[in-house]
Amino acid sequence: MIKAFISHSSAQKSFVRELEKAIGLDNCIVDERTFESGKLIIDEITKSINKCDIFVFLISKEALASDWVKYELSNIRDLIDDSTFSAFMPFIIDNRVDHSDTGIKPWIRKDYILEKYNSPILLARKIKEKIRELVWNQYPNIQKKETLFKGRDIELGLLDQKYFDGQSEQRRCAIVSGFPPGVGRRRLLKEYIISKVITNKEKTYEPTSLELLENHSIENLIFQLNDLLLMYSNEELLNIPSKTQKIEVAISLINGTFEKKEVVIIRDNGACVLSNGFLSEWFKEIITHPKLTKRLGLFIASRHFINSRVENSLTQIISLQLNPLIKKNAKVLLYAYAEIINARFDTELESAILNNISGIPSLIFRCVDIVKNVPNKNDSLKQILDVVKSEEKSYIAIIEIIRRNQDCYDTLILLAQFEFVSFDIIYNILKDVVEDPDDLLQMLFSYSLFERFGGNNQYIRVNSVVSDYINRERIKLSTKFKTAFEEVVKTFVITENQSQYDLSGYLYGIQQAIKSNITKVDKKYLIPSFTLNVIIETYKAEEYENVVLLCDRFLEDSTNYYEEIVRSIRYWLCSSLCRLQDSRFFEEIDYFEGYSKQFLLGFYHRWKKDYPKAQVYYEDALHQSKENREKGYVAKAKHELVIVKLLLKDYAGALELAQENYESQKTNKYHIEAFFKCLIRSNRPDRAVLATLLSEYDSLALDSKNKTIHRTLKAEFEYYVNKDFPKSVEMLRGIIDEANSKIKYYPYRSLEEITSRRDAKSITLEFKGKYGDELHIVDEDE
């Protein structure tokens, strides 16, 4: 293993601890942690220096005056003079010292460029780059694997052509978009950066990766960039008073990365490039601002394709839509990777991969790994075909495997409690409840269940498909994990004089502060995107009055916030007023127009139980969404129409919409249930399709409520398909008696409908007398 000896003064212990944590403890030799007790320090120093591959000299006033540091430098100088050691890396970490300081040895001042670092994360990146270089020298196959880039020469050329086509001196931002995930957006950007833009970077260089989600805004970018550079305190960032000053701070941080010769790739999931293909207001202001350093230095891996009108109107940006590899190029990548890891193919395995993966590089790598690691050909074929199923279905299958290990399953659910979280916090939670946190995290990482990002990849974010699934199904932590989680997160209390937090803990603490005291929390904590996250969580918890309170507090100063966030918060405000059936809704709805206004009016009347009127508004919303070609809006309006038609018992009218919804997202249990209910009541209930739907719902039924629904659907199958009225009634009787009081209405409603069809309503009367209000039929919703 490559080792870096960290030479420093004890006055910089806190900096060094952060540095070695960022590099990795196994890769560092640091006196207090490495040297054996009871041995002569001088012998330990000599032995450690002789064993190290890299000597890192952290220059400070105290280090220059330290006899121990001087001894370490004399040892390493002898090795350098004998040409037996070349990886000497001196860095200034003290603002009181500069390159001309006479305390620095003349041979160091003469032969080395002395860069200054205030951030241990930035310095760790530099040292890890050297470690990667030495690893590649020792293990060439690792270099081949990490630098493998095949089949994208045309795309690289197109991006470069766009740069030079027109006003190249004004280019500031390159946006590569592509779908589905794994198509290679970041990999293409990295290759473009190193081969075309910043050619003095070595292949070992890894750009910093930041993550912005759909509900994020400029504040999230500011906090993540500052986490890398440490230019501001958290308190300073909380107190930025206006949009204009936020833009100024963001630009100072972006320019700061340029000054440190760092490159940042933003993984954008709808914050910079919106779902309609336009840029968010704040991001457009950044890339067009005159103070932004005049170079191509912002790189965006976007989930959404950029609108061509945007690119044509802004000389600051170039963009590229990345499609899956064509079959010829996919085959080149397949065999290049197979050669590196020594995987052997025959034509059947090759065809199984190339005919099914649709040219997604990440899937090619996963399939080749299967061939390498699964010796039995038939097993390989089966696993390859499993991989190429719809993305969420493949993850659900993986989650089912993970569930066999309860600790691993709980760790996955734990990660999903956070928008993103540091390894430090997760280790702190896990250390007292599992034997080996590393093994659990490695298992989850090997299944691609989480992504890493940050200046040193120190943060984890659960794969969005998996996170959505866990949150949608409301999967809960086990008691021991929940206790450990609550014990750690209660320490994330925001105070005026706190030290610099781990960023993920700090932001989590802000959200908890907002939640715990909506009416009195200091307004500086009402950061737009953080507040929006709390609003959404509070809404999902059915605390609609608190949503209204929080929205009102935020909107008091809405002139200081960007329109995208204000619109989202007003949307959740109106949705909560709908749920509460508050007449104030009709005052707030005038903020919206077009699709959103019609949709919210439909929502209001659905909760008023005026289903015919709700249907009219939803149909108008659907019509407008189709005209605007907004796929997300179309799906949402269709789903609401299905709900209303089911409540009106218009199963025939709902069938086509329900089937379209199901076909678009076969792992959504609401769509499965709706399609099943419509199809089974149609003139021609297809037995095979209904059996498939039952099986698919069963695989998603992870809690008692969903299991009750699944049993009810099976009882309906007995009546509508097998024509067995007595058996269906018997099954429903048992389900009603055993069901939780909050879900008894569901099988009862089914029983009521079936018995009314057979003119046997007396059967339902016994349950009305027995359970009363528990059978009140509620208006269902996701």
N, C-alpha and C positions, 0 to 999 in steps of 0.2 A: 504494500500500500504506500502511495506517495505521502510523504510527511513534510510539513512546513514547520520549521523552528521559528517561534515568535520571540524575538529579542526586544525587550521593553523595560521600562521602569515601573516599579510597583505603584507609582503615582497614577498610572494609566490603567489600573486593573479593570475598572468597569468597562472601558473601551475594549480591552483585550478579551474580556469575557463575551461581549457581544460579537466580537470578531471571530473568535474560535467557534462560537455557536453557529455563526453564519457559514463558516467554512466547513464545519463538521468536526466534531471532537476527535474522531479517528484519524483525521488528517493533520492534526496539530500537535506540536510539542510545546507545552507551556509549563514553566517551572513548577508552579504550585500544584498542578494536577498530574504532571508526568513524572517528576523526579521521585525516586524512592526514598522514603523516610529512613533516617539512620545512616545514609551514605554521605560521603563527602560531596558537597555541592560542586566543587571544582571538577571532580571526576564525572559526576552526572552531566555537567555541562559539556565536557569534552566528548563523552560517549554519545550524547544526544546530537551534537553537531555532526559528528562523524556518521550518524545514522540518517540524518535528514537529507531530503532531496532539494528543499528550498529553504533559504535563510531569509527571513523577513525582519528587517530592522525598522522599528517604529521610533521615529526621531522626535524627541521632545526635550525641553530644557533639562528635565530630570534625567532622562536617558543619557544625554551627552555628559552629564556629571557623574554617572554611575560607574563604579569600578567593575562591577559584574558585567555590565554591558560592554565596557572596554575590553574585558577579557574575552568575551564572546566574539567581538569584532576581530581581535588579534588571531583567534583560532580560525575564523572563516577566511581572513586575509591570507593566511598560510595556504589554505586549500585552494583559494583562487589563484595564488601565485604559482602553485604546483600544477595548475590546469586540471585539477581533479574535481573542481566544483565551479559551476557556471550560473546557477540559479540564485543569485543574490539580488534581493529586492528591497531597496530602502524607500521609505515613505515618511513624509512629515505629517504628524498628527497634532501639532501644537501651533496655534496661531502666533506664538511668541518667537517662532523660529522660521527663518527663510533660507533659501539656497546659499546665501552668502555668509551664513553664520560660521564664524571661525572655529566653533566647537565641533563642527562636522569635519571628519578626516579629509584631508586634501584629495586622497585617491577616490573617495566617494563623490566629492563635489565635482571632480574632473571627469570621471568616467560614467556617471549616472545622471539621468534626468530625475530630479527630485520633485515629485508631485505631492500636493498637499491634499489630505483627506480628513474631513470632519465626520464623515459618516462611515461607521464600520461595515454597513451593507455594501457601499460602493467599493470600499477597499477589499472586502471579501470577494467581490466579483472579479477584481483584478488578479487576486491570488489564485482563485479557482480556474481562471483562464490559463495560468501557468501550469497548474496541476493537470488540467485537461491535455495540455500540450505534451507533458511528460508521459501521461497515460497512453496517448496516441503513439508516442515513440516506442513504448514498450509493447503495445498491443495494436498492431496495424488494423486488425479486423474491426476493432471498436471504432477507429477513425472512419473506416469505410462505411460502417453502419450509420454513424452519426452524420456523415456528410453526403449520404446517398441522395442524389437528386436527379431523377430521370424523367423524361417525357414532357418537360415543361419549357423547352427552349423557345417555342413559338410564343408562349405567354410572356416570358422574360423579354423577348424582343419587342413585343407589342407595348409593354409597359415602358421600355426605354424609348421607343418611337414616340409615344405620347409625351414623354418628358421633353423631347427635343422639338416636337411639332408645335411651333408657335413661340410663346414667350417663356422659354425655359428658366430664365432668371427669376421669374415670379413664382415658380413652383415651391410649395411649402408642405404639401400633404399628398401621400399616395394611399389610395383606398383599394384594397382587394376584397371583393365580396364573393361569396360562393355558398352553394347549398348542394348536398346536405353537409352536416358536420363531418370533419375528417377529409374534406376535399383537398386540403393542403394550402389554405390561405396564408397561415403564418410561415410555413416552410418556404413558400414562394417569396414572401416578403423578406425573409432572412437572406435568401440567396440573392435577391435583388439588391439588398443593402450592402452585402459584402462584395458582390461581384461588380456592381454598377455604381453605387452611390458613395460608399465610404471604403474605398479600395485599400486603405492602410490597415483595415481590420483583418486579423488572422481568422482562418477557418475555425479556430477554437473559440472565437468570440460568440457569446450568446446574448442577443438583445434582451433588455428587461421587458417582462411581460406584465401588463396591467389588465384589469378586468372591469368592464363597465356593463351593467345590466340595463334592462329596458326602463326601469323606473329611476335610474341614476341621472345625475345632472353634474354641473360643473364642480360642485363641492366634493363629489366622490373622486373626481380626477385630481383635484387639489390635494386632498388628504393622501392619496396613494403616491403622488409624485413627491410630496414632502416626506413621506415615510422612507423614500429612497435617499433624498438629499439632506433632510433635516435643516432646512433653511429657516423655518418658522417654528414657534411653539404651537401646540394645539390650541392654547388660549387665544393666540393671535389669529389663528384660522377661524375660530368660532366668532370672532368679533369683527369680521369684515362687513362693513355696513351696507354696501350697495353692489348692484350688478357690475357696475363699471370697475369698481375696485377688485371684485372677484376675477374679472378678466385680466386685470393688471397682475394679480398674484399668480394666476395660472400661467401667464406668459413668462413671468420671472422664473417660475419653476421649470417650464419647458426650456427656456434659454439656459437655465442652470444645467440641465442635462447635456446640452450642446457643449457648454464650457468644460464639463467633466468628460467629454468625448463618449458619452453614453447614448445609446440608441434605444428608444422605447417603442414597442409594438403594443397597441391597444386592441385587446380582443373585445370588440364592440357588439353587444347583443341588442342594440336598439336605442342606445343613448346618443351617439354621435350621428349615425345615419338612421333616420326614423323608418318605420315600416312602410311609409308611402314613398320612400326613396329620397326624401328631402333631408337636408341637414338640420339638426336642432339649432335654435337661435344662438345659443351660447357657443357652440362649436364653430359656427360660421363666423361669429365675431372674433374668435381666437385666430383662425387661419387667415383672416383678412386684416388683422390688426397691424399697424405700421411698426410696432415695437417688437414683433416676432422676428427672431433672427432670420435673415434672408438666405435661407437654404432649404433644401428638401430634407426635412427632419422629423415630420410626423407621419407615422405609419399605422394604418387602421386595417385590421382584419375584421371585416363587417359581415354580420349575418344577413343584412339586407342589401339588395342591389341598389346602387345609387341611380337616381333619375338622370337621364341623359341631359335634360335641360339644365340641371344643376351644374354638371361638369362643363357644359358649353358656356355657362354664364360666369363661371369662376376660373380665372386663370391660375389660381393658387393650387388647384387640385388636379390630379390625374387618377383615373380609376380603371379597374379591370374586373370583369365578371369571370370568375374561374369556374369552369365546368369540369365534370368528372373526366378522367383520362379516356381518350379513345382506345379501342381494344388493342391496337398495335403498340401504343405507348404503355398501356397497362401490362402487356406481356413483357416488355423490356424491363420495367420496374420489378415485376414478379421474379424474373430470372436473375436480375442483378442482386436482389436481396437474398434469394435462395442460395446464390453462390457464396455470399458473405457468411451466412450462418450454416452453410453446408447442408442444406435441405435438398432431398431428392424427389423428383416428380416423375409421374408417367402422364400420358395424354389424358387419362380420365380425371386425375386430380387437377391438371391444368385447366381442363374444360369446366370442371365444377367451380373453379374460382373465377375464371375469366368470363364465363357465361352468366354469372350471378351477381358479381359485386358492383357492377355499374361504374367501374373505373374509379373507385374511392381508394386513394393510397393507404389510408389507415386500415381499411379492411383487407387490402392486399397483404400488408405486414402481419395482421392477425392470422390470416389463413396460412401464410407460409410458416409462421410460428407453430401452428397446429400440426402441419405436415412434419415439421422437425421434431416435435415433442410427443406426437401420438404415433407409435410405430405401426399399429394396425390400420391398414388402408381403409377398411369399412368404417372404423371409428372416426378416422380423419374426415372421410366424406360426410358422415353424419354431422360432425361438429362444424364443418365448413358450411353446410346448408343451414344449420342453426344460426350461424353468425350473420348470414345474409337475409334473415327474416327482417320484418319491420323493426326499426331501432328500439322502440319501447318494449316490444315483445321480447326481443333478445335480452334486454335488461331485466325484464320481469323474470325470465328464466334464470338469469344470473342471481337475482335477489333470492329466488327460491333455493338456489344452491347455498348462498350465504346464510340463509335462515337455519341451516343445519348446525351452524356454529353460532350459538346464541350471543356470545360476546362480540363476535364479528358483526352480526346483524344489528346489535345495539350500537356498536360504534358507527355504523353507517347512518342509523337514525339520529345519533348524536350529532354527526357532522351536518345533517340536514336542518338542525335547529338554528344554525348560523347562516347568514348570507355568505360570509366567508370567515375563516378562523385560522389562527396561526397554529403551527405544530406545537408550540410551547403550551398554549392553552389546552389543546387536546391531550397532550402528555400529562398535564397537571390534573385533568379530570380522570384520565385512565389509570394513573399510576397506582391508585389504591384499590382498583376494582378488577384489574386483569393482570396476569403474570407478565406478558410481553406485548406492550402496545405496538412495538415495531412490527411484529408478525401480523397483527390484525390490520394495520395500515398498509403493509406491503400487499396483503391479500386483496384489499379493496382497490389499491392502485393497479395491481396486475390485471384486474377485471375492467379497468378504465372507468371506475365508479366515481373518481374525483379528479379534478385538475389542479395543477399547482401554478401559482403566479406570484408576483412581487419581485422586488429587487434581487432577492436571493432565493426565489421560489419558496418563501417561508410561509405562504398562505395556501389554504386548501379551500376549494369550492366544489361541492358535490355536483356531479354531472347534472345539467338542468333537467334532462328527461327523468332521471332518477329522483331528483329533489321534488319535481312537480308531482311525481307519482306518490312519493311518501307523504307529501303535504295534502294531496287530494284525498288519499285514503285515510288521512289522519292517524297514521301509525304512531303509537306511543312508545316511549322508552320504558324498559323494565324498571322496577323499583330501585335496585342498587345503582343503576346508571343515572336515573333521575335524581337520586339523592346526591351523588357525586357531582353531577352537573350543576345543581342548585347551590351546592356548597362553594363551588369555584366562581360561578357568575355573580354571586351576591357581593363579591369583592370588587366588581366593576361599578363602583359608585363614583359619580362625577363630583369633584370638589374643586373649589377655586384654586387651591395651591397644590394640586396633584403633580406628580412627576410625569414625564412622558410615558404614556402607556404603550404597550403593544397595540398597534392600530386597530386590529380586529376587536380586542377587548374594550378599547376606548369608545369605538363606535357602537358596540353592543351596549355599553354603559349609557351612552346618550339615549339610545332607544328605550332602555329601561327607565331612565329618568323621565322621559316624555310619557311613557305608559303609566307610571306610578302616580303622577300628579299633573294631569292634563291642564287643569285650570290655573295652577300656580307655577309650573315649571318656567324657569328663566327663558325668555324668548330667544336668547342667543342659541339655545339648543334646538330650536325649531328649524333645523337645516332642512331645506325642501325635500330632498330625496329620502332622508332618514325619517322625516315626519310622514311622508307618503307610505313608507314601509310599515310604520306603526299603525297608520290608518287602515291599511289593508288587513293587517293581522287582527286589529280590533274588530273590523267588519266581519271577518271570518269567524271570530269568536261570538258573533251575534250581539255585540255590545253597541248597538246603533246610536244610543244617546251619546255615548262617549265619542263616537265617530263625528257626530255633529258638533260637539264641543271642541274637539281638536281641529276640525276643519275651520270653524269660526275663528279660533285663536290664530291659526295660520293666515287666514285670509285678511286679517286686520291690516297686515302690511304687504299685501299682494303686489303692490307696485314695485317692490324690490326683488321680485322673483320672476323667473322666465315663464313664458306663457304655457309651454308644454306641461310643466309641473302644476301650474295653477289650474289648467283645464282638467288634469287628472284628479286633483283634489276636489274640484267642484263636481266631478262625475261621482266620486264616492259619497260626497255630501248629498247629492240628489238621490242616489241609490238608497242611502240610509233613511232619508225622508220618505221614500216610497215604502220601505219596510215598516216605518212607524205610522204610515198613513197620515203624515203631517201636512196640513194645507199649505204650509210654507213652501212645499215643493213647487207650487205653481208660480211663486215669485222667482225661485232659483232657476227654473227650467228655461227661462227666457235667455239665459246666458248661451244656451246651445241653439243650434239650428240643424236642418237637414236630418241625416241619419240619426245622429246622437239624440236629437230632440224627440223624434218619433219612437226610437227604441226605449228611451226613459219613460215616455208617456205610456207605452205598452207595459212596461214594468210596473208602473204605478197602478194601472188598472188591473193587472194580474193579481197584485197583492190586495187590491180592493175586492177581488173575486168577481169582477165584471169581465169575464173571459171573452164574450163576443167583442167588446170594445177593445180589449187588449189585442185580440187577433187582428183587428183592423189596423192598429198602429204598427204592430210587428210586420204585417204584410207590406205596409208602406216603407218601413225601415229596410226590409229585405229588398224591395224594389230599388230603393236608392243605393243600397250597398252594391247591388249587381251593376248598376249604372256606373258607379265609381270604381268598380273592379277591385274592391278591397276584400280579399279573401277572408281575412280574419273577421271582418264585420259580417260577411255573408254567413259564415259558420255560426256566429253567435246568434244572429237573427233566426236562422233555421232552427237552432236548438230551442230558442224560446217559443217559436211557433209550434214545435213538436209538443212542448210541455202544455201549452194552452189547448191544443187540439186533443191531447190525451185527457185533459181535465174536462173538456166538452164531450168526451167519448166519441170524437170524430176519428176513429181509428183508420178508416179508409183514407181520409184526407191527410192524415199524418204519415201514412206509410212511406210514401216516396221520399219525403224529407228525412224521416227517421233512417231510412236505408242509406241515403246520401251521407248523413252524419256518421253513421256506423262505418261506411266504406272509407271515409276520410280519417277516422281515428278508431281503429278496431280494439284498442286497449282502454277506451273510456267506458267505464261500466254504465254510466248514464245512457250513452248511446246504445250499448248492447241491450240494456233493459227496455228502452223505448222501442227499438226495432223489434224485439221479441214480442212486446205487448201488442204492437200494431199487426205484425205478421200473423200471430197466433189467432187473432180475431178477424182476419181477412177471409175472403171466400175460398182461398186456396192456401192454407197453412202448409208450408214446405217442411215435412218432418225432418229431413236431413239438415236443412239450414237451422231450424229451431234447436235441434240437438247440438249443433256446433255452437250456437249462441249460449246455450246452457253450460256447455263445457268451458267456454271462454269466460263467462261470468263467474263460474266456480273458481277458476284460477285467480280471479281478482278479489274474491270474497275473503278478506283477511280479518274482518271483525264480526261481532255478533249481529250487527244490523245488516250487513251485506249477506251474511249466511242466512238470515231470516228471509231476505228478499229472494235469494237463490232457491230456498226451499219452497217459497210461494210460487215462483215461476215453474218449478217442477210440478207442483200441484195443478197449476193451470194447464200444463202439458197433458196431464192425465185426463182433464175434462175436454179441452178443445181438440186434442189430437187423438187420444186413445178412446174418447167418448165414454170414459168411466166416471160417471157422476158420483156414485157412492165413495169410490176411493179418493177422488179429489176432495170431497167434503171431509172425509176422515183425516186426510193429511192436513187440511187447513185448520180443522179443530185443534189438532195437536200443536200446530205452529202458533196459533193464537194463545193457547194456554201457556206455552213455554217462552214466548217472546218477551223481551224487555218492554216495560210499560210505554216507552217512548216510540216503539215501532209496532205495537199491536194493531194499530189502525191499518197497517199495510196488508197483512193477510186477511183482516176482517173485510176490507174494501173488496178484495178479490172474491171472498166468500159471498159477500152481498150481491155482487154482479152475477156470479154463477147461479146462485139460488133464485135470483129474480128471473133469469132466463128459463128456469125450470118451474117457475111459479111455486117456489118452496121457501118463501121469505120467512116463514115461521122459524126456520133453523137459525136465523140470525138474531131473533129476539132474545134467546137465552144468553147470548154474549152481551147484548145491550144491558140486560139486567145484571149480569155478572161483573162487567168491567166499566160500564158507564162512560165517563168522560175520556177514559183512555182510548176509546175507539173513535174519538173526534177526528175526522179526516182533515189533515192539514194540506196546505198547498206546498208541494215539494219543490225543491230547488237544489242546485249543486252547493 
